[in-house]
Amino acid sequence: MKIKIVALAVIILTAFGCKSAKQLPGTMANEKESVRLSDITWELSKLNGEDIDQSGLSKEKIYFRFNALDHTVAGYSGCNYFNGTYMADDNDGLSFSKMASTRMACYDTVVEESQLFAAFELTKKVSVSGGKLVLKNATNGLIAEFTKTKSGDTTITEKYWKLKELAGDEVVMAENQEREIYFILKTNENLITGFSGCNMFSGQYTMESENQIRFEQLATTMKICPDVAVNESEILAVFNTARNYNVTGDVLRLNNGEGDLLAVFEAIYF
């Protein structure tokens, strides 16, 4: 079902903020469990006993991912991007903090966002089998079910990534802009090349486990475009501050070290 966004506010983190704890009260981290769940995109397939059909969505699907490095989660609710922390114990126990989210107002969404966030808050246990992740309450009642996406969905190299959103705002190409803003990660020599609105740029990138990424030694051409309404410094700042990424299908999100969303890109095929 197509999501209609009627209002867009500045990104504000709620119910989480900078004082978020790295541990939840009364639990101990189970590193083995964290690694088993991490580095996978989990798409929502069932919520409160009802099947969720996302096959007809024209935009991003509802999903979340675990990051075992710092026990954080990040995802998309069908309207807003969200993040939080989690802890797992030795008996398939799993609990989440309250989620922080952007503040977009949406109608005609697949699920009620509040119900999704409530599902995370009620979670006390987890089971994983056959590519399905099931969140359960304290009495083993099923709260939500997520399906593991195909491994190929996480490939980001050798693709043309077009900028779609910057700091929460939709990016529209200026009429006198030479071409759209994009980048490509080339596996040969770990090279990044792209266009920032006026100038071409290039540099190096390194990718590590758990979707960690860093860009270094970025250099640009020296063209001056006084009549093009593009702030190239903001574009380049995305790459200078990006520390991790998330991929759902053909949508790539670059985040900073705190898990805050910096920019959204879409894969374009020619």
N, C-alpha and C positions, 0 to 999 in steps of 0.2 A: 504494500500500500504506500502510495507516495506521501511523503511527509511534507506538510506545508508549514513553513516557518514564517510566522507573522511578525516577529519582533526579535531584535538582536541587541543585547546589552553588552556592556564591557564585561570581560571575564572576571568573575568574582568567586573566590573559593569560599565555601561555606561549610560550617560544621567540621572543619578539619584544621586548616591553617598551618602556620609555622610551628605550632607547639604539638603537633601530632607525635604520639609516642611510637617508638620503634617496636615496642612490645605491647601486647594486650594483657591486662591484668590476669594473673592466675594461669598463664600458659607458658610453655617452653617451646622454643623453635625446634622443629624436626627437620634438619637439613636435607635428609634423604627424601622426605615427602615434598619439600619445597622444590627440589630439583626435578622431581617426577612431574610436577604440575607446571613447571615454568617453561618458558620459551615456546609456548603453544597458544594459539588464538582459539578461545572457546566461545562459540556462537550460541545464543539462547535458542533452545528448541522446545522448552516446556516451562511454564510458570504457574504456580498454584494449581497444578493438576490439569491445565489446559495446554494443548499443543500450540506452539507458536510457529506460524508459517512465514518465513522471511524470503522465500524464493522469488517473490514478485517485487521486492524492494529495488528501487532505482538508485538509491543512495547506499550509504553504509549500513551494514547489518548490526544488530545489537550484539556486543561481544565484550569480553574482558580478557586480560592476560595477567599472569603472575610474574613477578621479578624476584628470583630467589636471592639476588645479591643483597637487597636491602629489605626484603619482605614487604614489597609494595604491590598494589594492583592498579591497573589503569584500563579504561574501556570507554564504550560509547553506549548510551542508553536508548538510542533511537531519536534523541533530541539533543542531549548534552554529553560532553566528554566528562569523565569522572576519574577520580583516583582515591586511594586510601591505603591502609596497611592490612596485613593479615598475619596470623600465626597458626602453625600446625603442630599437633602433638603426636605422641607415639601410638595413639589408639584411633587413628583416622579422625582425630579431632581437628576442626578448622573453624576459625572465627575471624571476623572482619571488623575494622573500625567503621565509624560512620563515614560515608563517602563525601568528598568534596566534588563540586561540579561547576561547570560553566552555567550561565543563567539565561539560556535561550528559551523563549516561549514558543511551544509547538502545539499544533492540533493534528488530529487524525494520525496519531502515532500507533504503532503496532501494539504496544503495551503501555500501561500507566507507569510513568517513571517512578513514582512514589512506591509502587508495588515491587519494582525491581530492587530499589534501594532497601526496602523493608526485608526482602528476601536475604540480602547480604547480612543485614543486622541480626536476623533470626538464626542464621547458620551456626551450627555447633559441630556438625560432622560432615564428612565428604566420602564419596566412593567413586572410583574411576574404573571403568571396564568397557571394553569394546568401543573405544573412542568416545565414550559418554562420561561426563563429569556430573555427578548428582550432589546437590547441596541439600542437607537434611537438618531438621531442627533437633532439639535435645531428646525427643522421643523417637527419633529415626524417621519422622514423617518427611516425605519428599516436598521440598520447597521449590526447587528449580532444577532444570536439567540443561546442560550445555553440550554441544557437539564439537569435537575437535575438527578444525578445518584441515584441508589437504596441505601437506607440507610445501607444495609448490606455491601456495599463496604468499609465503614469506620471502620469496626471492625479490631482491631489490636491485641487483646489479644488471647492467646491460639493458636498462629500460629508460625510456624518455619520461621524466617526471615533470609534469606541468604544475605550477603553483596555483592553488585554488583558494586557500585562505591564509591570511597572515595576521597573527595576534588576534584571532577570532573574527576578523573582517574578511568578507568575500573580496577576492582580487579580480578586478575587471581591467582588461588590457586597454591602455590609452589609444585613442584613434591614431595618433602620430607615433606610436611605439613601433620600433622596427620589427619585433617579433615577441611572442609570449615569453614569460619568465619560466625557465626550466633548468633541469640539470640531469646529467647521466653519470652513473658510476661505472667506470670501465675496469674490468677485472685485471686487464693487463697493466701492471705496475701500480695498481690501486689508485687510479687517476680519476678525479672528478672534473668534469667540464660542464659549462652551462652559460646562461645569459641572465643578467641581473636587471634588465630593463633598459640599459643603455650600453653597457660593456659586456664583453665576454669575460668569463673568469675560469680559472683552473686551479688545481691544487692536489693534495694527497688526502686519502682517507684510510682509516684503519677500522676494522670490524672485529669485535670480540664476542665472547659467549653472552647469552642473555640479551641479545639485541643491542649491545653497546656499540656506539659508533663515535668516531672523532674525525674532524676535518682539520687539516693543517696546511700551512704555507699557501694560503689562498692568494692569488695574484690576478689582477684585472688589466684589461687594456685601458688606455688613457683617453678614451673618447669623452667629449663633453656634450651633454644633451640638455640644454637649459629649458627647452620647451616641452620636455617630456615629464609628465607629472608622476615620477617614480622616485622613491627614496631608496637608492641602491644600498646605502649603509644599513638600512633595516633588513634588506634581503641578505646581505653578507653576514650580518650579525646572527642570523638564524644558524648558519653553518658554523660560526665561531663558538656558539654557545650550546649547540646540539650535543647531547651525550647518549641518547638512546632513541629507538624508533619502534613504531608499531605498524603492522601491515594487516589490512583486511581486504582481500581481493585485490582490486586495483587502486586502493587508497593507502597512501603512506603518510604517517604523522611523525614529525620530528619533535622531540621533547628535550627540555634541559635536564640538568642533573637532579632536579627536584621532582621531575615527572610532569612539569607544566608544559602544556602544548605550545609550541612555537609556530608551526606552520603545517598546512595540509597540502599534499600533492596528489595528483591523479596520473596514473600511467596512461599514456597515449600510444596507440599502435598505428603505424602507417602502412 
